[in-house]
Amino acid sequence: MKSILPDGERPMVLYHAVSSYQLLEVMLHRITVRPDAWAALILPDFITGKYPQYRRLVQKGFFNQVCLFPYLRIPHTNESRIIEEVSRYGKELFPWDIREFQDIYVAGAHFYFSLYLISREIPFYFFEDAAGMLGRTDELYRNLRTRYPVHAEIARKYGLFDGSHPLIREILCCRHAQEGNVCTEKCKDFTAQRVLESLPSGKRRRLIHFFVRRRYWTRAQGILLTQHLANLGIMSEEEQKDLYTRLRDGPLKSQRLIIKKHPDDTLDYGEIFPGARIIREVFPSELLPYVFAGNPPKVLYTVSSTGCENLSDHFIIKKIGRINHDK
């Protein structure tokens, strides 16, 4: 396949991301680490529900090309069938030869695109799934196994939760958020919040504007950062609703709140917290220090969200409630 670069002089790099946090990570990495490279981005087809504006990633110059990978069309049957489907879609959909890329950076590595690279023995860089998740890979495995057991077993077999596969060149993670001594010599610190803070204000505003068009005015005392517990299969939707109802009547009683839902949380919090303002836009929680006009609320409430790991320099973090991850 002929190179898609007219001059072939700039190095080509490829990124893959699945979640909102991972999208923020690869945007930051592209801006600060590989700004001079020609950069393509692979996103899952299901991300269009959260970010229908994804084409603006090219229009605003964050990436040179964005492709959607058809994860929704890949059956969770068995490993050989999945690899066959991933390879077929890769050949059909990618407008470039995967071997043209100098470096490949994979966030959401436990998704099936990694199998496309592994089957071709192509090395890649590994982003941890969320801040601090490198030290909680058992939790990530259990959450995925609840809904997609075949997917979970394949990812564990190939070391795609902890970055242990031999084709992984380097693990990019948030070091200070890890539980226990999990960082090896392959680990390199990449903390999204610190990188975000280091950006010149103009670049930071441009990045934030992709996610949030206007800043929020609020008199809320605290921010409630929700989790998509039912979507992960940790509990039913009714159990999740009951959890937040108990928090409303307990530690959050009489608190003026603004609610930042997890991007994958589908619960209607207007019924549970009728007096609270609910942020409707979808964006990673690492942007919270920058999306308020005037002084933001000082306290961030969460049950056990990883989204708060990057925010301790900006908010008082209060973890409330309890989740049984061994369900």
PAZAPA-4460 file (N, C-alpha, C; in steps of 0.05 Angstrom, whole numbers, plus 32768, in hexadecimal, padded with zeros to 4 digits):
% residues 327
    n_x    n_y    n_z   ca_x   ca_y   ca_z    c_x    c_y    c_z   seq   type   mol
   8011   7FE8   8000   8000   8000   8000   8012   8019   8000     1      M     A
   800B   802C   7FEF   801B   8045   7FED   8017   8056   8005     2      K     A
   802C   8064   800E   802A   8075   8025   8016   808B   8020     3      S     A
   8006   8092   8035   7FF2   80A7   8032   7FFF   80C2   8036     4      I     A
   8018   80C4   803D   8025   80DD   8040   8031   80E7   8025     5      L     A
   802B   8100   801D   8035   8109   8003   8053   810B   8001     6      P     A
   8060   8111   8017   807D   8113   8016   808C   80FD   8025     7      D     A
   807E   80EF   8037   808A   80D9   8045   809F   80E1   8059     8      G     A
   80A2   80FB   805F   80B7   8104   8071   80B1   8103   808E     9      E     A
   8098   8109   8096   8091   8108   80B2   808C   80EC   80BB    10      R     A
   8093   80E5   80D4   808D   80CB   80DE   806F   80C8   80E2    11      P     A
   8065   80AF   80DF   8049   80AA   80E3   8045   809C   80FD    12      M     A
   8031   80A5   810D   802A   8098   8126   800D   8092   8126    13      V     A
   8005   807D   8135   7FE9   8074   8136   7FE1   8072   8153    14      L     A
   7FC9   807C   8158   7FBD   807A   8173   7FA3   806B   8172    15      Y     A
   7F9D   805E   8189   7F83   8050   818C   7F79   8057   81A8    16      H     A
   7F5F   805E   81AA   7F53   8065   81C3   7F36   805C   81C3    17      A     A
   7F2C   8056   81DB   7F10   804C   81DD   7EFF   805E   81EF    18      V     A
   7F09   8065   8206   7EF9   8074   821A   7EFE   8092   8217    19      S     A
   7EEF   80A2   8226   7EF2   80BF   8226   7F0E   80C6   8232    20      S     A
   7F15   80B9   8248   7F2F   80BE   8254   7F46   80B7   8241    21      Y     A
   7F43   80A1   8232   7F58   8099   821F   7F59   80AC   8208    22      Q     A
   7F43   80B7   81FF   7F43   80CB   81EA   7F52   80E4   81F3    23      L     A
   7F4D   80EC   820C   7F5C   8103   8216   7F7A   80FC   8217    24      L     A
   7F81   80E5   8220   7F9D   80DC   8222   7FAB   80DE   8207    25      E     A
   7F9F   80D2   81F3   7FAD   80D2   81D9   7FAE   80ED   81CC    26      V     A
   7F9A   80FE   81D1   7F9B   811A   81C8   7FB3   8128   81D5    27      M     A
   7FB6   8125   81EF   7FCB   8132   81FD   7FE7   8127   81F4    28      L     A
   7FE8   810D   81F1   8002   8101   81E8   8009   810B   81CC    29      H     A
   7FF6   810C   81BB   7FFB   8116   819F   8005   8133   81A0    30      R     A
   7FF8   8144   81B0   7FFF   8160   81B1   801B   8165   81BD    31      I     A
   8022   8155   81D2   803A   815B   81E1   8052   814A   81DA    32      T     A
   804D   8131   81D1   8063   811E   81CC   8069   811B   81AE    33      V     A
   8054   8119   819E   8057   8114   8181   804A   812A   8170    34      R     A
   804F   8144   8176   8042   8159   8167   804B   815B   814A    35      P     A
   8062   8152   8143   806D   8155   8128   8067   813D   8116    36      D     A
   805B   8128   8121   8055   8110   8111   803A   8112   8103    37      A     A
   8037   8103   80EE   801D   80FF   80E1   800F   80EA   80F2    38      W     A
   7FF8   80F1   80FD   7FEB   80E0   8111   7FCF   80D8   8109    39      A     A
   7FCA   80BE   810A   7FAF   80B3   8106   7FA4   80A8   8121    40      A     A
   7F8A   80A8   8123   7F7C   809E   813B   7F67   808A   8134    41      L     A
   7F67   8074   8142   7F51   8060   8140   7F3F   8063   8158    42      I     A
   7F25   8066   8153   7F11   8067   8168   7EFD   8051   8163    43      L     A
   7EEF   8047   8178   7EDB   8033   8174   7EC2   803F   8168    44      P     A
   7EB3   802F   8158   7E9B   8039   814C   7E86   8043   8160    45      D     A
   7E86   8037   8178   7E72   803E   818B   7E77   8059   8199    46      F     A
   7E8E   8065   8194   7E95   807F   81A1   7E85   8096   8195    47      I     A
   7E79   8091   817D   7E6A   80A7   8170   7E51   80AF   8180    48      T     A
   7E47   809D   8191   7E30   80A4   81A2   7E38   80B9   81B6    49      G     A
   7E51   80B8   81C0   7E5A   80CC   81D3   7E66   80E4   81C6    50      K     A
   7E74   80E0   81B0   7E82   80F6   81A3   7E7B   80F6   8185    51      Y     A
   7E63   80FF   817E   7E5C   8101   8162   7E6D   8115   8153    52      P     A
   7E7B   8126   8162   7E8D   813A   8156   7EA9   8130   8152    53      Q     A
   7EAD   8116   8151   7EC8   810B   8151   7ED8   8114   8138    54      Y     A
   7ECB   811B   8122   7ED9   8125   810A   7EE8   813F   8110    55      R     A
   7EDF   814E   8124   7EED   8166   812B   7F0A   8161   8135    56      R     A
   7F10   8149   813C   7F2B   8142   8144   7F3F   8147   812D    57      L     A
   7F35   8143   8115   7F45   8149   80FD   7F42   8166   80F5    58      V     A
   7F2A   8170   80F5   7F25   818C   80EE   7F35   81A0   80FF    59      Q     A
   7F38   8199   8119   7F46   81AB   812B   7F64   81A4   812D    60      K     A
   7F6D   8191   811E   7F8A   818C   811C   7F95   817A   8132    61      G     A
   7F85   816C   8141   7F8F   815A   8155   7F9B   8141   8149    62      F     A
   7F8E   8137   8133   7F98   8120   8124   7F95   8126   8106    63      F     A
   7FA4   8117   80F6   7FA2   811B   80D9   7F8C   8109   80CD    64      N     A
   7F86   80F4   80DC   7F71   80E2   80D2   7F65   80D3   80E9    65      Q     A
   7F4B   80CE   80E8   7F3D   80BE   80FD   7F2D   80A9   80EF    66      V     A
   7F30   8090   80F8   7F21   8079   80ED   7F11   806C   8103    67      C     A
   7EF9   8062   80FC   7EE9   8054   8110   7EEC   8036   810B    68      L     A
   7EF2   8028   8121   7EF5   800B   8120   7EDB   7FFE   8128    69      F     A
   7ED1   7FEA   8118   7EB6   7FE0   811C   7EB4   7FCB   8132    70      P     A
   7EB9   7FD3   814B   7EB8   7FC0   8161   7E9C   7FB4   8164    71      Y     A
   7E88   7FC4   815F   7E6C   7FBA   8162   7E66   7FA3   814F    72      L     A
   7E75   7F9F   813B   7E70   7F8A   8127   7E81   7F71   812C    73      R     A
   7E92   7F71   8140   7EA3   7F5A   8146   7E95   7F49   815B    74      I     A
   7E8F   7F30   8154   7E81   7F1E   8168   7E95   7F15   817D    75      P     A
   7E8B   7F13   8196   7E9C   7F09   81AC   7E98   7EEB   81AD    76      H     A
   7EA4   7EDD   8199   7EA0   7EC0   8197   7EB8   7EB1   81A2    77      T     A
   7ECD   7EAF   8192   7EE6   7EA2   819A   7EFE   7EB0   818E    78      N     A
   7F15   7EAB   8199   7F2D   7EBA   8192   7F33   7EBA   8174    79      E     A
   7F32   7EA2   8168   7F3A   7EA0   814B   7F26   7EB0   813A    80      S     A
   7F0D   7EAF   8140   7EF9   7EBE   8130   7EFD   7EDC   8134    81      R     A
   7F02   7EE4   814D   7F06   7F00   8153   7F1E   7F0B   8144    82      I     A
   7F35   7EFD   8145   7F4D   7F05   8137   7F48   7F07   8119    83      I     A
   7F39   7EF4   810E   7F32   7EF4   80F2   7F22   7F0D   80EA    84      E     A
   7F0E   7F13   80FB   7EFD   7F2B   80F5   7F0D   7F45   80F8    85      E     A
   7F1E   7F46   810D   7F2E   7F5E   8112   7F41   7F62   80FA    86      V     A
   7F4D   7F4D   80F0   7F60   7F4F   80DA   7F51   7F58   80C0    87      S     A
   7F39   7F4D   80BC   7F2A   7F54   80A4   7F22   7F71   80A4    88      R     A
   7F18   7F7B   80BB   7F10   7F97   80BC   7F28   7FA9   80BA    89      Y     A
   7F3F   7FA0   80C6   7F57   7FB1   80C4   7F5F   7FB4   80A7    90      G     A
   7F5F   7F9F   8097   7F67   7FA1   807B   7F53   7FB1   806B    91      K     A
   7F39   7FAF   8071   7F24   7FBC   8062   7F22   7FDA   8068    92      E     A
   7F26   7FE1   8082   7F20   7FFC   808A   7F37   800F   808C    93      L     A
   7F4F   8006   8093   7F65   8018   8096   7F70   8021   807B    94      F     A
   7F72   803C   8078   7F7B   8046   805E   7F9A   8048   805C    95      P     A
   7FA7   8039   806D   7FC4   8039   806D   7FCE   801D   8074    96      W     A
   7FE8   8019   806F   7FF5   8000   8077   7FFE   8004   8094    97      D     A
   7FF5   7FF2   80A6   7FFB   7FF5   80C2   8019   7FF6   80C8    98      I     A
   8029   7FEA   80B6   8046   7FEA   80BB   8054   8004   80B3    99      R     A
   8045   8017   80A8   8050   8031   80A2   8055   8042   80BB   100      E     A
   8047   803B   80D0   8048   804B   80E8   8062   8045   80F8   101      F     A
   806F   805B   80FF   8087   8059   810F   8081   804F   812B   102      Q     A
   806C   805A   8137   8064   8053   8152   8045   8051   8153   103      D     A
   803C   803E   8163   801F   803A   8168   801A   803B   8185   104      I     A
   8007   804C   818D   8000   8050   81A9   7FE3   8047   81AE   105      Y     A
   7FE0   8033   81C0   7FC6   8026   81C3   7FBC   802B   81DF   106      V     A
   7FA7   803B   81E1   7F97   803E   81F9   7F7E   802C   81F6   107      A     A
   7F75   8020   820B   7F60   800C   8208   7F6C   7FF3   81FB   108      G     A
   7F84   7FEB   8205   7F92   7FD5   81F8   7F84   7FBA   81FA   109      A     A
   7F72   7FB7   820E   7F65   7F9E   8210   7F4F   7F9A   81FB   110      H     A
   7F4A   7FAF   81EB   7F37   7FAC   81D5   7F46   7F9E   81BE   111      F     A
   7F36   7F95   81AA   7F40   7F82   8196   7F54   7F8D   8182   112      Y     A
   7F56   7FA7   8180   7F6A   7FB2   816D   7F86   7FA8   8174   113      F     A
   7F8C   7FA4   818E   7FA6   7F99   8196   7FAB   7F7E   8189   114      S     A
   7F97   7F6E   8185   7F9A   7F54   8179   7FA3   7F57   815C   115      L     A
   7F9A   7F6C   814F   7FA3   7F71   8133   7FC1   7F76   8133   116      Y     A
   7FCB   7F85   8147   7FE8   7F8A   8148   7FF7   7F71   8150   117      L     A
   7FED   7F63   8164   7FFB   7F4B   816E   7FFD   7F36   8158   118      I     A
   7FE8   7F32   8149   7FE8   7F1E   8134   7FFC   7F24   811E   119      S     A
   8004   7F3E   811C   8018   7F46   8108   8033   7F4C   8115   120      R     A
   8035   7F46   812F   804E   7F49   813E   8058   7F66   813C   121      E     A
   8046   7F79   813F   804C   7F95   813E   804E   7FA1   815A   122      I     A
   8064   7FAB   8163   8067   7FB6   817E   8056   7FD0   8181   123      P     A
   804E   7FD5   819A   803E   7FED   819F   8042   7FF7   81BC   124      F     A
   803A   8010   81C0   803A   801C   81DB   801F   8019   81E8   125      Y     A
   801F   8016   8202   8007   800E   8211   8000   8024   8225   126      F     A
   7FE7   802F   8223   7FDD   8041   8237   7FCC   8031   824B   127      F     A
   7FCF   8035   8265   7FBD   8028   8278   7FA0   8031   8272   128      E     A
   7F8E   8021   827A   7F71   8025   8273   7F66   803E   827F   129      D     A
   7F6D   8045   8298   7F65   805D   82A5   7F79   8064   82BA   130      A     A
   7F78   807C   82C6   7F8C   8084   82D9   7F8D   8071   82F1   131      A     A
   7FA3   8064   82F6   7FA6   8052   830C   7F9E   8035   8307   132      G     A
   7F94   8030   82EE   7F89   8015   82E9   7F9F   8000   82E5   133      M     A
   7FB7   8008   82E0   7FCC   7FF4   82DD   7FD0   7FE4   82F6   134      L     A
   7FCA   7FF0   830D   7FCB   7FE1   8327   7FB1   7FD4   832E   135      G     A
   7F9D   7FD5   831C   7F83   7FCA   8322   7F79   7FB9   830A   136      R     A
   7F8B   7FAB   82FE   7F84   7F9C   82E6   7F70   7F85   82EC   137      T     A
   7F70   7F7A   8304   7F5D   7F65   830B   7F41   7F71   830A   138      D     A
   7F3E   7F89   8313   7F24   7F96   8312   7F1A   7F9B   82F5   139      E     A
   7F2D   7FA3   82E4   7F26   7FA8   82C8   7F1E   7F8D   82BB   140      L     A
   7F2D   7F78   82C1   7F26   7F5E   82B6   7F0A   7F55   82C0   141      Y     A
   7F05   7F58   82DA   7EEB   7F4F   82E4   7ED3   7F5E   82D7   142      R     A
   7ED7   7F78   82D4   7EC2   7F89   82C9   7EBC   7F81   82AC   143      N     A
   7ED1   7F7B   829C   7ECD   7F73   8281   7EC1   7F57   827F   144      L     A
   7ECB   7F45   8290   7EC1   7F29   8290   7EA3   7F27   8296   145      R     A
   7E99   7F3A   82A6   7E7D   7F39   82AD   7E6B   7F3A   8295   146      T     A
   7E72   7F4A   8281   7E62   7F4D   8269   7E6D   7F3F   8251   147      R     A
   7E87   7F3E   824F   7E94   7F33   8237   7EAA   7F1F   823F   148      Y     A
   7EA3   7F08   8248   7EB7   7EF5   8253   7ECC   7EEC   823F   149      P     A
   7EC4   7EE8   8225   7ED8   7EE0   8211   7EEC   7EF6   820D   150      V     A
   7EE2   7F0F   820B   7EF4   7F26   8208   7F07   7F28   821F   151      H     A
   7EFD   7F25   8237   7F0E   7F27   824F   7F24   7F12   824F   152      A     A
   7F1D   7EF9   8248   7F31   7EE4   8249   7F47   7EE8   8234   153      E     A
   7F3F   7EF1   821C   7F53   7EF6   8207   7F66   7F0D   8210   154      I     A
   7F5B   7F22   821B   7F6B   7F39   8224   7F7F   7F31   823A   155      A     A
   7F76   7F20   824C   7F87   7F17   8261   7F9D   7F04   8256   156      R     A
   7F96   7EF3   8244   7FA9   7EE0   8238   7FC0   7EEF   822B   157      K     A
   7FBA   7F05   821E   7FCF   7F14   8210   7FDC   7F2B   8220   158      Y     A
   7FD6   7F2C   8239   7FE2   7F40   824A   7FDA   7F5D   8243   159      G     A
   7FC0   7F60   823C   7FB7   7F7A   8232   7FA9   7F8A   8248   160      L     A
   7FA8   7F7F   8260   7F9F   7F8F   8277   7FB7   7F9C   8285   161      F     A
   7FCC   7F8D   8288   7FE3   7F98   8297   7FFB   7F9F   8286   162      D     A
   7FF8   7F9D   826C   800E   7FA5   825A   8026   7F92   8259   163      G     A
   8021   7F78   8260   8037   7F65   8262   803E   7F57   8248   164      S     A
   802F   7F5C   8232   8035   7F4E   8219   8050   7F58   820F   165      H     A
   8061   7F45   8205   807C   7F4D   81FC   807E   7F61   81E6   166      P     A
   8068   7F64   81D6   8069   7F78   81C1   8064   7F94   81CB   167      L     A
   805D   7F97   81E4   8058   7FB2   81EF   8073   7FBE   81F6   168      I     A
   8079   7FD5   81E9   8093   7FE2   81ED   8094   7FF1   8208   169      R     A
   807F   7FFE   820F   807F   8010   8226   8063   8013   8231   170      E     A
   8060   8016   824B   8047   801A   8258   8045   8037   8262   171      I     A
   8031   8045   8258   802D   8061   8260   8017   8061   8275   172      L     A
   801D   806B   828D   800A   806A   82A3   800D   8081   82B6   173      C     A
   7FF9   8085   82C7   7FFA   8099   82DB   8006   808D   82F4   174      C     A
   8020   8092   82F9   802F   8084   830E   8024   8089   832A   175      R     A
   801D   80A2   8330   8015   80A8   834B   7FFA   809C   8353   176      H     A
   7FEA   8093   833F   7FD0   8089   8344   7FCF   806B   8348   177      A     A
   7FE6   805D   8346   7FE7   8040   8347   7FE5   8036   8364   178      Q     A
   7FD8   801F   8366   7FD7   8011   8380   7FEC   7FFB   8380   179      E     A
   7FFF   7FFD   8393   8013   7FE9   8394   802A   7FEF   8381   180      G     A
   803E   7FDE   8381   8056   7FE1   8371   8053   7FD2   8356   181      N     A
   8044   7FDE   8344   803E   7FD0   832B   804E   7FDB   8313   182      V     A
   805B   7FF2   8316   806A   7FFE   8300   8084   7FEF   82FD   183      C     A
   8089   7FE7   82E4   80A2   7FD9   82DD   80B4   7FEC   82CE   184      T     A
   80CB   7FE2   82C4   80DD   7FF3   82B5   80D1   7FFB   829A   185      E     A
   80BC   7FEE   8291   80AE   7FF5   8279   809B   800D   827C   186      K     A
   8096   8014   8295   8082   8029   829B   808E   8045   8297   187      C     A
   807E   8056   828C   8085   8072   828A   806E   8083   8293   188      K     A
   8073   8097   82A3   805D   80A8   82AE   8051   80B9   8298   189      D     A
   8037   80B7   8295   8028   80CA   8284   800E   80D0   8293   190      F     A
   800D   80E6   82A1   7FF7   80ED   82B1   7FE7   8103   82A3   191      T     A
   7FCF   80FC   829A   7FBF   810E   8289   7FBC   8129   8295   192      A     A
   7FB5   812B   82AF   7FB0   8144   82BC   7FC8   8156   82BC   193      Q     A
   7FDF   814B   82C1   7FF8   815B   82C2   7FFF   8165   82A6   194      R     A
   7FFC   8154   8292   8001   815C   8276   7FED   8172   826E   195      V     A
   7FD4   816F   8276   7FC0   8183   8270   7FC7   819E   827C   196      L     A
   7FD0   819D   8295   7FD8   81B6   82A3   7FF0   81C3   8296   197      E     A
   8001   81B3   828A   801A   81BE   827F   8016   81CB   8263   198      S     A
   7FFF   81C6   8257   7FFA   81D2   823D   7FF7   81F0   823E   199      L     A
   8001   81FE   822A   7FFB   821B   8228   7FDC   821E   8227   200      P     A
   7FD3   8234   8233   7FB6   8237   8237   7FA6   8236   821D   201      S     A
   7FB2   8240   8207   7FA4   823F   81EE   7F9F   8223   81E4   202      G     A
   7FB4   8212   81E6   7FB2   81F6   81DE   7F9E   81E7   81F0   203      K     A
   7F9F   81EE   820A   7F8C   81E0   821C   7F6F   81E8   8216   204      R     A
   7F6A   8201   8210   7F4F   8209   820A   7F45   81FC   81F0   205      R     A
   7F57   81F9   81DD   7F50   81EC   81C4   7F48   81CF   81C8   206      R     A
   7F57   81C1   81D9   7F51   81A5   81DF   7F37   81A3   81EE   207      L     A
   7F33   81B4   8203   7F1B   81B3   8212   7F02   81B8   8201   208      I     A
   7F06   81CB   81EE   7EEF   81D3   81DD   7EE5   81BC   81CC   209      H     A
   7EF5   81A8   81C6   7EEB   8190   81B8   7ED6   8182   81C9   210      F     A
   7ED9   8182   81E3   7EC7   8174   81F5   7EB1   8186   81FF   211      F     A
   7EB8   819E   8207   7EA5   81B0   8215   7EA6   81CB   8207   212      V     A
   7E8E   81D3   81FD   7E8D   81EC   81ED   7E8C   8205   81FE   213      R     A
   7E7E   8203   8215   7E7B   821A   8227   7E80   8212   8244   214      R     A
   7E8B   8224   8253   7E90   821F   826F   7E76   8221   8280   215      R     A
   7E77   8214   8297   7E5F   8212   82A8   7E60   8226   82BF   216      Y     A
   7E4A   8233   82C4   7E46   8243   82DC   7E37   8232   82F0   217      W     A
   7E40   8232   8309   7E33   8222   831D   7E39   822D   8339   218      T     A
   7E26   822A   834B   7E2A   8230   8367   7E2B   8216   8378   219      R     A
   7E2F   8200   836A   7E30   81E6   8378   7E48   81E5   838C   220      A     A
   7E44   81D7   83A2   7E59   81D3   83B5   7E6C   81BC   83AD   221      Q     A
   7E61   81A9   839F   7E71   8191   8397   7E69   8186   837C   222      G     A
   7E7B   8176   8372   7E76   8168   8358   7E73   814A   835F   223      I     A
   7E5E   813E   8356   7E5A   8121   8358   7E63   8114   833E   224      L     A
   7E78   8104   8340   7E83   80F6   8329   7E77   80DA   8329   225      L     A
   7E66   80D3   8317   7E58   80BA   8317   7E69   80A4   8309   226      T     A
   7E60   808B   830B   7E6C   8075   82FE   7E57   8064   82EF   227      Q     A
   7E60   8056   82DB   7E4E   8046   82CB   7E4E   8029   82D5   228      H     A
   7E45   8026   82EE   7E47   800C   82FC   7E35   7FF7   82EF   229      L     A
   7E1D   7FFF   82E6   7E0B   7FEB   82DA   7E15   7FE3   82BE   230      A     A
   7E20   7FF6   82B0   7E2B   7FF1   8295   7E43   7FDD   8297   231      N     A
   7E52   7FDF   82AD   7E68   7FCC   82B1   7E5F   7FB1   82BB   232      L     A
   7E46   7FAE   82C3   7E3C   7F95   82CE   7E43   7F91   82EB   233      G     A
   7E4D   7FA6   82F8   7E53   7FA5   8315   7E3A   7FA3   8325   234      I     A
   7E25   7FB0   831C   7E0B   7FAF   8329   7DF6   7FB5   8314   235      M     A
   7DDD   7FAF   831C   7DC7   7FB5   8309   7DC1   7FD3   8309   236      S     A
   7DB1   7FDC   82F6   7DAA   7FF9   82F5   7D9A   8001   830E   237      E     A
   7D89   7FEF   8318   7D7A   7FF6   8330   7D8C   7FF8   8348   238      E     A
   7DA0   7FE6   834A   7DB3   7FE7   8360   7DC4   8001   835E   239      E     A
   7DCB   8009   8346   7DDA   8022   8343   7DC9   803A   834C   240      Q     A
   7DB0   8039   8344   7D9E   804F   834B   7D9A   804F   836A   241      K     A
   7D98   8038   8376   7D95   8037   8393   7DAE   8041   83A1   242      D     A
   7DC6   803B   8396   7DDF   8044   83A1   7DE0   8063   83A2   243      L     A
   7DD9   8070   838C   7DDB   808D   838C   7DC4   809A   839B   244      Y     A
   7DAD   808C   839E   7D97   8096   83AF   7DA0   8096   83CC   245      T     A
   7DAE   8081   83D4   7DB8   8080   83F0   7DCE   8095   83F5   246      R     A
   7DDE   809B   83E1   7DF2   80B0   83E4   7DE4   80CB   83E6   247      L     A
   7DCE   80CF   83D6   7DBF   80E8   83D7   7DB4   80EC   83F3   248      R     A
   7DAA   80D7   83FF   7D9D   80DA   841A   7DB2   80D7   8430   249      D     A
   7DCB   80D1   842A   7DDF   80CE   843E   7DF4   80E4   843C   250      G     A
   7E0D   80DD   8432   7E23   80F0   8432   7E1E   8109   8420   251      P     A
   7E0C   8107   840D   7E07   811D   83FB   7DEF   812D   8402   252      L     A
   7DE3   8127   8418   7DCA   8135   8421   7DD0   8152   8425   253      K     A
   7DBF   8163   841A   7DC0   8180   841C   7DD8   818D   840D   254      S     A
   7DE6   817D   83FD   7DFC   8188   83ED   7DF2   8193   83D2   255      Q     A
   7DFB   81AB   83CB   7DF5   81B5   83B1   7E09   81A9   839D   256      R     A
   7DFE   819A   838A   7E0F   818A   8378   7E0D   8192   835B   257      L     A
   7E23   818E   834D   7E22   818C   8330   7E2C   8170   8329   258      I     A
   7E1F   8162   8318   7E24   8146   8313   7E32   8142   82F8   259      I     A
   7E4A   8136   82F9   7E59   812F   82E1   7E57   8111   82DD   260      K     A
   7E46   8109   82CA   7E42   80EC   82C5   7E5B   80E0   82B7   261      K     A
   7E60   80C7   82BD   7E73   80B8   82AE   7E6A   80B7   8291   262      H     A
   7E7C   80B9   827D   7E73   80B9   8261   7E62   80A1   8259   263      P     A
   7E64   808A   8267   7E55   8073   8260   7E3E   806D   8274   264      D     A
   7E39   8080   8286   7E24   807D   829A   7E09   8086   828E   265      D     A
   7DF5   8074   828D   7DDB   807A   8281   7DC5   8080   8295   266      T     A
   7DCC   8080   82AF   7DB7   8085   82C3   7DAD   80A2   82C3   267      L     A
   7D93   80A5   82C8   7D87   80C0   82C9   7D8A   80CB   82E5   268      D     A
   7D9D   80DD   82EA   7DA1   80E7   8304   7D8F   80FE   830B   269      Y     A
   7D80   8108   82F7   7D6C   811C   82FD   7D56   8112   8310   270      G     A
   7D50   80F8   830E   7D3C   80ED   8320   7D46   80EA   833D   271      E     A
   7D60   80E4   833F   7D6C   80DF   835A   7D73   80FA   8367   272      I     A
   7D7E   810C   8358   7D87   8126   8362   7D78   813C   8354   273      F     A
   7D5E   8140   835A   7D4E   8154   834B   7D58   8170   834D   274      P     A
   7D67   8177   8362   7D71   8192   8365   7D8C   8197   835A   275      G     A
   7D99   8182   834F   7DB5   8185   8346   7DB6   818C   8328   276      A     A
   7DCA   8199   8320   7DCF   819E   8304   7DDF   8186   82F9   277      R     A
   7DD7   817C   82E2   7DE5   8166   82D5   7DF2   816F   82BC   278      I     A
   7E0C   816A   82BA   7E1B   8171   82A2   7E14   815D   828C   279      I     A
   7E0B   8168   8276   7E02   8156   8260   7E18   814F   824D   280      R     A
   7E2C   8161   824A   7E41   815B   8237   7E53   8144   8241   281      E     A
   7E5E   8136   822E   7E6F   811F   8235   7E8C   8128   8232   282      V     A
   7E9B   8124   8248   7EB8   812B   8247   7EC6   811D   825E   283      F     A
   7EE0   8118   825C   7EEF   810B   8271   7EF0   811D   828A   284      P     A
   7EEF   8112   82A1   7EEE   8121   82BA   7F07   8131   82BF   285      S     A
   7F1E   812B   82B2   7F36   813A   82B5   7F33   8157   82AC   286      E     A
   7F1E   815D   829D   7F1A   8178   8294   7F0A   8189   82A8   287      L     A
   7F00   817D   82BD   7EF0   818B   82D1   7EFC   81A5   82DC   288      L     A
   7F16   81A5   82E1   7F21   81BF   82EC   7F20   81D6   82D9   289      P     A
   7F1A   81D1   82BF   7F1B   81E6   82AB   7F00   81ED   829E   290      Y     A
   7EEA   81E0   82A6   7ED1   81E4   8298   7EBD   81F6   82A7   291      V     A
   7EC6   8201   82BE   7EB4   8213   82CD   7EBC   8230   82C9   292      F     A
   7EA7   8241   82C7   7EAC   825D   82C6   7EAB   8267   82E4   293      A     A
   7EBF   8276   82EB   7EC1   827D   8308   7ECE   8267   8318   294      G     A
   7EC8   8266   8331   7ED4   8252   8343   7EC5   8238   8341   295      N     A
   7ED3   8222   833C   7EC5   8208   833B   7EBE   81FE   8357   296      P     A
   7EAC   81EB   835A   7EA7   81DE   8374   7EC2   81D3   837F   297      P     A
   7EC4   81D2   8399   7EDD   81CA   83A6   7EDF   81AC   83AB   298      K     A
   7EC8   819E   83AD   7EC8   8182   83B5   7EBE   8171   839D   299      V     A
   7ECB   815A   839A   7EC3   8147   8386   7EBB   812D   8395   300      L     A
   7EA2   8124   8391   7E98   810C   839D   7E98   80F5   8389   301      Y     A
   7EA1   80DE   8391   7EA1   80C6   8380   7E9F   80AD   8391   302      T     A
   7E96   8098   8385   7E95   807E   8394   7EB1   8072   8392   303      V     A
   7EBA   806C   8379   7ED6   8062   8376   7EE0   8067   835A   304      S     A
   7ED8   807D   834E   7EDF   8083   8333   7EFD   8088   8330   305      S     A
   7F08   807C   831A   7F25   8081   8313   7F28   809D   8309   306      T     A
   7F12   80AA   8301   7F14   80C4   82F6   7F1D   80D9   8309   307      G     A
   7F1C   80D3   8323   7F25   80E7   8337   7F43   80E5   833D   308      C     A
   7F50   80D0   8333   7F6C   80CD   8339   7F7E   80E4   832F   309      E     A
   7F76   80F0   8319   7F85   8106   830E   7F7C   8122   8318   310      N     A
   7F6A   8122   832C   7F5D   813C   8333   7F63   8145   8350   311      L     A
   7F74   8136   835E   7F79   813D   837A   7F87   8157   837E   312      S     A
   7F94   8162   836A   7FA0   817C   836D   7F8C   8193   836A   313      D     A
   7F74   818D   8361   7F60   81A1   835B   7F48   81A0   836D   314      H     A
   7F41   8189   8377   7F29   8186   8387   7F2F   8176   83A0   315      F     A
   7F1F   817A   83B4   7F1E   8168   83CC   7F0F   814F   83C4   316      I     A
   7F1C   8138   83C4   7F0F   811F   83BB   7F03   8111   83D2   317      I     A
   7EE9   810C   83D0   7EDB   80FD   83E6   7ECE   80E4   83D9   318      K     A
   7ED9   80CD   83E1   7ECD   80B4   83D7   7EB8   80AA   83EA   319      K     A
   7EA0   80A6   83DF   7E89   809F   83EF   7E7C   8085   83E4   320      I     A
   7E6F   8076   83F5   7E62   805E   83EC   7E76   8047   83EA   321      G     A
   7E6D   8030   83E1   7E7E   8019   83DE   7E73   8007   83C8   322      R     A
   7E85   7FFB   83B9   7E7E   7FE9   83A3   7E8A   7FCE   83A9   323      I     A
   7E7B   7FB9   83A4   7E85   7F9E   83A7   7E8F   7F94   838C   324      N     A
   7EA9   7F95   8387   7EB4   7F8E   836D   7EB6   7F6F   836A   325      H     A
   7EB1   7F61   837F   7EB3   7F43   837E   7E98   7F36   8378   326      D     A
   7E85   7F46   836F   7E6B   7F3B   836A   7E6C   7F26   8354   327      K     A
***
